[in-house]
Amino acid sequence: MRAIQVTSLDGPKAVQLVDVPEPDPGTGVLVDVHVAGVNFPDVLMSRGEYQMKPELPFVPGSEVAGTRVDTGERVAGFSVLGGYAERAVCDPATLFALPDNVSFEAGAALLMNYLTVDFALVRRADLQPGQTVLVHGAAGGIGVATIQLAKVLGARVIACVSTEEKGAVATRAGADEVVLVDGFLAAVKELGGADVVMDPVGGDRFTDSLRSLRPEGKLLVVGFTGGAIPEVKVNRLLLNNISVVGVGWGAWWMTRPGYLQEQWARLLPHLESGSLDPLVGNTYPLEDAAGALLELDERRALAKVLLRTR
């Protein structure tokens, strides 16, 4: 079968399209992959910069959508690795039946982002109806998922973006307000501040994000797509009784069998109703996986980037 391999830790441009044997499903489920999701951890793994460091060569890709080889059922699955291929293996605990109204493209856009955001907003932030969420990187995959899920949970959403074009994506996802990252603190304060900040970017906006919080607000640390890992002077947390909260979704579910299915059951009614509807950005053919990874690496992505494998 065709697959994308990381054969050296030289970044997105070095990934290669190769022919490899089909994976042995073992106790897992073999899936005919139609579409695979592209995520920032895949970029980091191509350089050996992610906490998961597979032995070379390896096939990246953690989320897939397609059909079960054994039954033909339409599914989305979390493969951990191996998703950038025509077939991949998923543990039954990480495999989910897709509603008829959810396309393979939407299915491949769901798992990493929407389950991470569900963990962040529901468990880590305990988001309540009527609260306000400030979303950084609001036009990206995590950003769009945050906007949509926060709205489902009854929150008001302020989207923070770097360009007007990205602002249009955030508005289409359902954001109530859009502010540009340059000068966002003043704009957010004028809008009344935030109870929760969702930050997958990090970098130099971190301190102003803390300043944007209302009393007892929470800043959710999801990742560092901006490159720099910020530091916080803890005396800032005393001023308004605010919190910095880590969101380590992978570390949580990997030690708790059944948690992903619990999350899926919580999201499923909103998927079936259309309240949660992933926005799909550029979709690349499998042979151009490098282009898909570079789009994320260069911060050009609008909504979810995908790979089509067949």
C-alpha positions as a Markdown table, in Angstrom:
| # | Residue | x | y | z |
|---|---|---|---|---|
| 1 | Met | 0.0 | 0.0 | 0.0 |
| 2 | Arg | 1.0 | 3.6 | -0.4 |
| 3 | Ala | 2.1 | 5.5 | 2.7 |
| 4 | Ile | 4.0 | 8.6 | 3.8 |
| 5 | Gln | 7.2 | 7.9 | 5.8 |
| 6 | Val | 9.4 | 10.0 | 8.0 |
| 7 | Thr | 12.8 | 8.6 | 7.2 |
| 8 | Ser | 15.0 | 11.4 | 8.7 |
| 9 | Leu | 14.3 | 14.1 | 11.2 |
| 10 | Asp | 14.7 | 16.9 | 8.7 |
| 11 | Gly | 11.2 | 18.4 | 8.8 |
| 12 | Pro | 8.1 | 18.4 | 6.6 |
| 13 | Lys | 10.0 | 18.6 | 3.3 |
| 14 | Ala | 11.8 | 15.4 | 4.0 |
| 15 | Val | 8.8 | 13.1 | 4.2 |
| 16 | Gln | 8.6 | 10.5 | 1.4 |
| 17 | Leu | 5.8 | 8.6 | -0.4 |
| 18 | Val | 6.7 | 4.9 | -0.3 |
| 19 | Asp | 5.2 | 1.4 | -0.8 |
| 20 | Val | 5.0 | -0.6 | 2.4 |
| 21 | Pro | 3.3 | -3.8 | 3.5 |
| 22 | Glu | -0.2 | -3.5 | 4.9 |
| 23 | Pro | -0.2 | -3.3 | 8.7 |
| 24 | Asp | -1.1 | -6.4 | 10.8 |
| 25 | Pro | -4.2 | -5.4 | 12.7 |
| 26 | Gly | -3.5 | -7.8 | 15.6 |
| 27 | Thr | -6.2 | -7.1 | 18.2 |
| 28 | Gly | -7.0 | -3.9 | 16.5 |
| 29 | Val | -9.3 | -2.9 | 13.6 |
| 30 | Leu | -8.0 | -2.5 | 10.0 |
| 31 | Val | -9.4 | 0.6 | 8.3 |
| 32 | Asp | -9.5 | 1.6 | 4.7 |
| 33 | Val | -8.4 | 5.2 | 5.0 |
| 34 | His | -10.2 | 7.7 | 2.8 |
| 35 | Val | -9.1 | 10.9 | 4.5 |
| 36 | Ala | -6.5 | 11.6 | 7.2 |
| 37 | Gly | -6.2 | 14.6 | 9.5 |
| 38 | Val | -3.0 | 16.7 | 9.6 |
| 39 | Asn | -2.0 | 18.1 | 13.0 |
| 40 | Phe | 0.8 | 20.2 | 14.4 |
| 41 | Pro | 2.2 | 17.3 | 16.4 |
| 42 | Asp | 2.9 | 15.6 | 13.0 |
| 43 | Val | 5.0 | 18.6 | 12.1 |
| 44 | Leu | 7.0 | 18.3 | 15.3 |
| 45 | Met | 7.5 | 14.6 | 14.9 |
| 46 | Ser | 9.0 | 15.2 | 11.5 |
| 47 | Arg | 11.8 | 17.0 | 13.3 |
| 48 | Gly | 11.9 | 14.8 | 16.4 |
| 49 | Glu | 10.6 | 17.6 | 18.5 |
| 50 | Tyr | 7.5 | 15.9 | 19.9 |
| 51 | Gln | 7.3 | 14.0 | 23.2 |
| 52 | Met | 6.4 | 10.9 | 21.2 |
| 53 | Lys | 9.6 | 9.9 | 19.3 |
| 54 | Pro | 8.9 | 6.8 | 17.1 |
| 55 | Glu | 11.8 | 4.8 | 15.8 |
| 56 | Leu | 12.7 | 5.7 | 12.2 |
| 57 | Pro | 11.3 | 5.1 | 9.7 |
| 58 | Phe | 7.7 | 5.6 | 10.7 |
| 59 | Val | 4.3 | 6.5 | 9.2 |
| 60 | Pro | 2.8 | 9.6 | 10.8 |
| 61 | Gly | -0.8 | 10.5 | 11.2 |
| 62 | Ser | -3.1 | 10.0 | 14.2 |
| 63 | Glu | -6.6 | 10.4 | 12.9 |
| 64 | Val | -8.3 | 8.8 | 10.0 |
| 65 | Ala | -11.8 | 8.4 | 8.5 |
| 66 | Gly | -12.9 | 5.6 | 6.2 |
| 67 | Thr | -14.4 | 2.2 | 6.3 |
| 68 | Arg | -13.7 | -0.9 | 8.5 |
| 69 | Val | -12.2 | -3.6 | 6.3 |
| 70 | Asp | -14.1 | -6.3 | 8.1 |
| 71 | Thr | -17.6 | -4.8 | 8.0 |
| 72 | Gly | -17.6 | -1.8 | 5.7 |
| 73 | Glu | -18.9 | 0.4 | 8.4 |
| 74 | Arg | -18.1 | 4.1 | 8.1 |
| 75 | Val | -15.8 | 5.1 | 10.9 |
| 76 | Ala | -13.5 | 7.7 | 12.3 |
| 77 | Gly | -10.5 | 6.5 | 14.3 |
| 78 | Phe | -7.6 | 7.6 | 16.3 |
| 79 | Ser | -4.6 | 5.6 | 15.0 |
| 80 | Val | -1.9 | 7.3 | 17.2 |
| 81 | Leu | 0.5 | 6.6 | 14.3 |
| 82 | Gly | 0.2 | 5.2 | 10.7 |
| 83 | Gly | -2.7 | 7.4 | 9.5 |
| 84 | Tyr | -0.9 | 8.8 | 6.4 |
| 85 | Ala | -1.5 | 5.6 | 4.5 |
| 86 | Glu | -4.1 | 3.7 | 2.5 |
| 87 | Arg | -4.8 | 1.4 | 5.5 |
| 88 | Ala | -4.3 | 2.0 | 9.2 |
| 89 | Val | -5.0 | 0.1 | 12.4 |
| 90 | Cys | -7.1 | 1.5 | 15.3 |
| 91 | Asp | -7.7 | 0.1 | 18.7 |
| 92 | Pro | -11.5 | -0.6 | 19.1 |
| 93 | Ala | -11.5 | 1.9 | 22.0 |
| 94 | Thr | -10.4 | 4.7 | 19.7 |
| 95 | Leu | -12.8 | 3.9 | 16.8 |
| 96 | Phe | -16.2 | 5.6 | 16.4 |
| 97 | Ala | -19.1 | 5.0 | 14.0 |
| 98 | Leu | -19.7 | 8.1 | 11.9 |
| 99 | Pro | -23.3 | 9.4 | 11.6 |
| 100 | Asp | -24.6 | 9.3 | 8.0 |
| 101 | Asn | -24.6 | 13.1 | 7.9 |
| 102 | Val | -20.9 | 13.4 | 8.7 |
| 103 | Ser | -18.6 | 13.1 | 5.7 |
| 104 | Phe | -15.2 | 11.4 | 5.8 |
| 105 | Glu | -13.6 | 14.9 | 5.6 |
| 106 | Ala | -15.5 | 16.0 | 8.7 |
| 107 | Gly | -14.7 | 12.7 | 10.4 |
| 108 | Ala | -11.0 | 13.1 | 9.9 |
| 109 | Ala | -11.2 | 16.7 | 11.2 |
| 110 | Leu | -12.9 | 15.7 | 14.4 |
| 111 | Leu | -10.9 | 13.6 | 16.7 |
| 112 | Met | -7.7 | 15.3 | 17.7 |
| 113 | Asn | -9.3 | 18.8 | 17.8 |
| 114 | Tyr | -12.8 | 18.3 | 19.1 |
| 115 | Leu | -11.9 | 15.7 | 21.8 |
| 116 | Thr | -9.0 | 17.9 | 23.0 |
| 117 | Val | -11.4 | 20.9 | 23.2 |
| 118 | Asp | -14.0 | 18.8 | 24.9 |
| 119 | Phe | -11.5 | 17.8 | 27.6 |
| 120 | Ala | -10.3 | 21.4 | 27.9 |
| 121 | Leu | -13.6 | 23.1 | 28.2 |
| 122 | Val | -15.7 | 20.5 | 30.0 |
| 123 | Arg | -13.2 | 18.9 | 32.4 |
| 124 | Arg | -10.3 | 21.4 | 32.8 |
| 125 | Ala | -12.2 | 24.7 | 32.6 |
| 126 | Asp | -15.6 | 23.6 | 33.8 |
| 127 | Leu | -17.1 | 26.1 | 31.3 |
| 128 | Gln | -20.5 | 27.4 | 32.3 |
| 129 | Pro | -23.3 | 28.9 | 30.2 |
| 130 | Gly | -23.0 | 32.6 | 29.9 |
| 131 | Gln | -19.2 | 32.7 | 30.4 |
| 132 | Thr | -16.9 | 34.3 | 27.8 |
| 133 | Val | -14.2 | 32.4 | 26.0 |
| 134 | Leu | -11.2 | 34.1 | 24.2 |
| 135 | Val | -9.8 | 31.8 | 21.5 |
| 136 | His | -6.3 | 32.3 | 20.2 |
| 137 | Gly | -5.5 | 30.8 | 16.8 |
| 138 | Ala | -9.2 | 30.9 | 16.1 |
| 139 | Ala | -9.1 | 30.0 | 12.4 |
| 140 | Gly | -7.1 | 26.8 | 13.0 |
| 141 | Gly | -8.4 | 23.4 | 13.8 |
| 142 | Ile | -8.3 | 23.8 | 17.6 |
| 143 | Gly | -9.6 | 27.3 | 17.3 |
| 144 | Val | -12.7 | 26.3 | 15.1 |
| 145 | Ala | -13.4 | 23.4 | 17.4 |
| 146 | Thr | -13.3 | 25.7 | 20.5 |
| 147 | Ile | -15.6 | 28.2 | 18.9 |
| 148 | Gln | -18.2 | 25.6 | 18.0 |
| 149 | Leu | -18.1 | 23.6 | 21.2 |
| 150 | Ala | -18.1 | 26.7 | 23.4 |
| 151 | Lys | -21.2 | 27.9 | 21.6 |
| 152 | Val | -22.8 | 24.5 | 22.1 |
| 153 | Leu | -22.1 | 24.8 | 25.8 |
| 154 | Gly | -23.8 | 28.2 | 25.9 |
| 155 | Ala | -20.7 | 30.5 | 26.1 |
| 156 | Arg | -19.9 | 33.7 | 24.3 |
| 157 | Val | -16.9 | 33.5 | 22.1 |
| 158 | Ile | -14.2 | 36.2 | 21.2 |
| 159 | Ala | -12.0 | 35.0 | 18.4 |
| 160 | Cys | -8.4 | 36.3 | 18.2 |
| 161 | Val | -6.8 | 36.1 | 14.8 |
| 162 | Ser | -3.8 | 37.5 | 12.9 |
| 163 | Thr | -5.6 | 38.6 | 9.7 |
| 164 | Glu | -9.0 | 39.6 | 8.4 |
| 165 | Glu | -9.1 | 36.5 | 6.3 |
| 166 | Lys | -8.7 | 34.3 | 9.3 |
| 167 | Gly | -11.3 | 36.4 | 11.1 |
| 168 | Ala | -13.8 | 35.5 | 8.4 |
| 169 | Val | -13.2 | 31.8 | 9.1 |
| 170 | Ala | -13.8 | 32.4 | 12.8 |
| 171 | Thr | -17.0 | 34.2 | 12.1 |
| 172 | Arg | -18.1 | 31.3 | 9.9 |
| 173 | Ala | -17.4 | 28.9 | 12.7 |
| 174 | Gly | -19.7 | 30.9 | 15.0 |
| 175 | Ala | -17.6 | 33.4 | 16.9 |
| 176 | Asp | -19.6 | 36.3 | 18.5 |
| 177 | Glu | -16.7 | 38.8 | 18.2 |
| 178 | Val | -13.4 | 38.9 | 16.3 |
| 179 | Val | -10.3 | 40.8 | 17.4 |
| 180 | Leu | -6.9 | 41.1 | 15.8 |
| 181 | Val | -3.9 | 39.8 | 17.7 |
| 182 | Asp | -2.2 | 43.2 | 17.5 |
| 183 | Gly | -3.7 | 45.1 | 20.4 |
| 184 | Phe | -6.0 | 42.3 | 21.4 |
| 185 | Leu | -5.8 | 43.0 | 25.1 |
| 186 | Ala | -7.4 | 46.4 | 24.8 |
| 187 | Ala | -10.1 | 45.1 | 22.5 |
| 188 | Val | -10.9 | 42.2 | 24.8 |
| 189 | Lys | -11.1 | 44.4 | 27.8 |
| 190 | Glu | -13.5 | 46.7 | 25.9 |
| 191 | Leu | -15.7 | 43.7 | 25.3 |
| 192 | Gly | -15.7 | 42.9 | 29.1 |
| 193 | Gly | -12.8 | 40.5 | 29.4 |
| 194 | Ala | -12.8 | 36.7 | 29.4 |
| 195 | Asp | -13.6 | 33.9 | 31.8 |
| 196 | Val | -11.6 | 31.4 | 29.9 |
| 197 | Val | -8.7 | 31.8 | 27.4 |
| 198 | Met | -8.0 | 28.9 | 25.0 |
| 199 | Asp | -4.3 | 29.2 | 24.0 |
| 200 | Pro | -2.8 | 26.7 | 21.5 |
| 201 | Val | -0.3 | 29.4 | 20.4 |
| 202 | Gly | 1.8 | 30.5 | 23.4 |
| 203 | Gly | 4.6 | 32.9 | 22.8 |
| 204 | Asp | 4.6 | 36.6 | 23.7 |
| 205 | Arg | 0.8 | 37.0 | 23.9 |
| 206 | Phe | 0.7 | 34.9 | 27.1 |
| 207 | Thr | 1.0 | 37.7 | 29.6 |
| 208 | Asp | -1.7 | 39.8 | 27.9 |
| 209 | Ser | -3.9 | 36.8 | 27.9 |
| 210 | Leu | -3.6 | 36.6 | 31.7 |
| 211 | Arg | -4.4 | 40.3 | 31.8 |
| 212 | Ser | -7.6 | 39.8 | 29.8 |
| 213 | Leu | -9.0 | 37.4 | 32.4 |
| 214 | Arg | -11.9 | 38.3 | 34.7 |
| 215 | Pro | -11.6 | 37.4 | 38.4 |
| 216 | Glu | -11.2 | 33.6 | 38.8 |
| 217 | Gly | -10.6 | 33.2 | 35.1 |
| 218 | Lys | -8.6 | 30.3 | 33.6 |
| 219 | Leu | -6.0 | 30.3 | 30.9 |
| 220 | Leu | -5.9 | 26.9 | 29.2 |
| 221 | Val | -2.5 | 25.9 | 27.9 |
| 222 | Val | -3.0 | 23.6 | 24.9 |
| 223 | Gly | 0.2 | 24.0 | 22.9 |
| 224 | Phe | 2.8 | 26.2 | 21.4 |
| 225 | Thr | 2.3 | 26.6 | 17.7 |
| 226 | Gly | 3.9 | 30.1 | 18.0 |
| 227 | Gly | 7.2 | 28.3 | 18.8 |
| 228 | Ala | 8.1 | 29.9 | 22.1 |
| 229 | Ile | 7.1 | 28.4 | 25.4 |
| 230 | Pro | 6.1 | 31.3 | 27.7 |
| 231 | Glu | 6.8 | 31.6 | 31.4 |
| 232 | Val | 4.5 | 33.1 | 34.0 |
| 233 | Lys | 5.4 | 35.2 | 37.0 |
| 234 | Val | 3.1 | 33.6 | 39.6 |
| 235 | Asn | 2.4 | 36.8 | 41.4 |
| 236 | Arg | 0.2 | 37.7 | 38.4 |
| 237 | Leu | -2.1 | 34.8 | 39.5 |
| 238 | Leu | -2.7 | 36.5 | 42.8 |
| 239 | Leu | -4.0 | 39.8 | 41.5 |
| 240 | Asn | -7.4 | 38.5 | 40.2 |
| 241 | Asn | -7.3 | 34.9 | 41.6 |
| 242 | Ile | -6.7 | 33.6 | 38.1 |
| 243 | Ser | -5.4 | 30.1 | 37.1 |
| 244 | Val | -3.1 | 28.7 | 34.4 |
| 245 | Val | -4.5 | 25.2 | 33.6 |
| 246 | Gly | -2.7 | 22.6 | 31.6 |
| 247 | Val | -4.6 | 20.6 | 28.9 |
| 248 | Gly | -2.8 | 17.3 | 28.4 |
| 249 | Trp | -5.6 | 15.3 | 26.7 |
| 250 | Gly | -3.4 | 12.5 | 25.5 |
| 251 | Ala | -1.8 | 11.9 | 28.8 |
| 252 | Trp | -5.3 | 11.8 | 30.3 |
| 253 | Trp | -7.1 | 9.3 | 28.0 |
| 254 | Met | -4.2 | 7.0 | 27.5 |
| 255 | Thr | -4.4 | 5.9 | 31.1 |
| 256 | Arg | -8.2 | 5.8 | 31.3 |
| 257 | Pro | -9.8 | 3.1 | 29.1 |
| 258 | Gly | -13.2 | 4.2 | 27.9 |
| 259 | Tyr | -12.7 | 7.9 | 28.3 |
| 260 | Leu | -12.7 | 8.6 | 24.5 |
| 261 | Gln | -16.0 | 6.7 | 24.1 |
| 262 | Glu | -17.4 | 8.8 | 26.9 |
| 263 | Gln | -16.3 | 12.0 | 25.0 |
| 264 | Trp | -17.7 | 10.7 | 21.8 |
| 265 | Ala | -21.1 | 10.0 | 23.4 |
| 266 | Arg | -21.2 | 13.6 | 24.7 |
| 267 | Leu | -20.4 | 15.0 | 21.2 |
| 268 | Leu | -22.5 | 12.7 | 19.1 |
| 269 | Pro | -25.9 | 14.4 | 19.5 |
| 270 | His | -24.3 | 17.7 | 18.4 |
| 271 | Leu | -22.7 | 16.0 | 15.4 |
| 272 | Glu | -26.0 | 14.5 | 14.4 |
| 273 | Ser | -27.8 | 17.8 | 14.8 |
| 274 | Gly | -25.1 | 19.7 | 12.8 |
| 275 | Ser | -24.3 | 22.0 | 15.8 |
| 276 | Leu | -20.7 | 20.7 | 15.6 |
| 277 | Asp | -19.6 | 20.8 | 12.0 |
| 278 | Pro | -15.8 | 20.9 | 11.4 |
| 279 | Leu | -14.7 | 23.5 | 8.9 |
| 280 | Val | -12.4 | 21.9 | 6.3 |
| 281 | Gly | -9.6 | 23.9 | 4.8 |
| 282 | Asn | -7.1 | 22.7 | 2.1 |
| 283 | Thr | -7.2 | 19.0 | 1.3 |
| 284 | Tyr | -4.0 | 17.6 | -0.2 |
| 285 | Pro | -3.4 | 14.3 | -2.1 |
| 286 | Leu | -1.4 | 11.8 | -0.1 |
| 287 | Glu | 1.7 | 12.4 | -2.3 |
| 288 | Asp | 1.8 | 16.0 | -1.2 |
| 289 | Ala | 1.9 | 15.4 | 2.5 |
| 290 | Ala | 4.9 | 17.7 | 2.7 |
| 291 | Gly | 2.7 | 20.6 | 1.4 |
| 292 | Ala | 0.1 | 19.9 | 4.0 |
| 293 | Leu | 2.6 | 19.8 | 6.8 |
| 294 | Leu | 4.3 | 23.0 | 5.6 |
| 295 | Glu | 0.9 | 24.8 | 5.6 |
| 296 | Leu | 0.7 | 24.1 | 9.4 |
| 297 | Asp | 4.4 | 24.7 | 10.0 |
| 298 | Glu | 4.2 | 28.1 | 8.3 |
| 299 | Arg | 1.0 | 29.1 | 10.1 |
| 300 | Arg | -1.0 | 29.5 | 6.9 |
| 301 | Ala | -3.7 | 27.0 | 7.7 |
| 302 | Leu | -7.4 | 28.1 | 7.6 |
| 303 | Ala | -9.6 | 25.6 | 9.4 |
| 304 | Lys | -8.6 | 21.9 | 9.2 |
| 305 | Val | -5.9 | 20.6 | 6.8 |
| 306 | Leu | -6.5 | 17.1 | 5.4 |
| 307 | Leu | -4.9 | 14.4 | 3.3 |
| 308 | Arg | -6.9 | 12.4 | 0.8 |
| 309 | Thr | -5.6 | 8.8 | 0.5 |
| 310 | Arg | -8.0 | 7.4 | -2.1 |
